[in-house]
């Protein structure tokens, strides 16, 4: 995606390994993913 000029966010949580098992971290991840998809696919946030 970077080669295509799409700005991406890299998310690292100190208390996680591969993936997000902690519920709070999952909320952070899915929130970031929702914003990314809304921005790049024309979805809606907050409705």
PLY file of the C-alpha trace (Angstrom):
ply
format ascii 1.0
element vertex 47
property float x
property float y
property float z
element edge 46
property int vertex1
property int vertex2
end_header
0.00 0.00 0.00
2.88 2.35 0.73
4.13 1.87 -2.84
0.73 3.09 -4.05
0.96 6.20 -1.87
-1.56 5.05 0.74
-0.64 6.30 4.20
-0.85 3.47 6.72
-0.65 3.36 10.50
1.47 0.76 12.25
0.03 -0.15 15.64
2.18 -1.78 18.34
0.97 -2.54 21.85
3.62 -3.25 24.51
1.46 -5.86 26.23
0.74 -7.91 23.09
2.50 -10.36 20.84
1.21 -11.24 17.40
-2.35 -9.94 17.20
-4.48 -8.26 19.85
-5.83 -10.41 22.67
-6.43 -7.66 25.23
-9.98 -6.33 24.86
-8.95 -2.66 25.19
-6.32 -3.15 22.48
-8.91 -4.79 20.25
-11.14 -1.72 20.59
-8.20 0.52 19.63
-7.36 -1.67 16.64
-10.91 -1.99 15.31
-11.49 1.74 15.77
-8.37 2.52 13.74
-9.39 -0.01 11.10
-12.88 1.48 10.85
-11.44 4.98 10.30
-9.01 3.68 7.67
-11.72 1.84 5.74
-14.08 4.81 5.93
-11.38 7.12 4.58
-10.27 4.87 1.74
-13.52 3.13 0.83
-15.94 5.97 1.43
-17.64 4.52 4.51
-19.26 6.47 7.30
-17.96 7.09 10.81
-20.20 7.84 13.78
-23.58 7.07 12.24
0 1
1 2
2 3
3 4
4 5
5 6
6 7
7 8
8 9
9 10
10 11
11 12
12 13
13 14
14 15
15 16
16 17
17 18
18 19
19 20
20 21
21 22
22 23
23 24
24 25
25 26
26 27
27 28
28 29
29 30
30 31
31 32
32 33
33 34
34 35
35 36
36 37
37 38
38 39
39 40
40 41
41 42
42 43
43 44
44 45
45 46
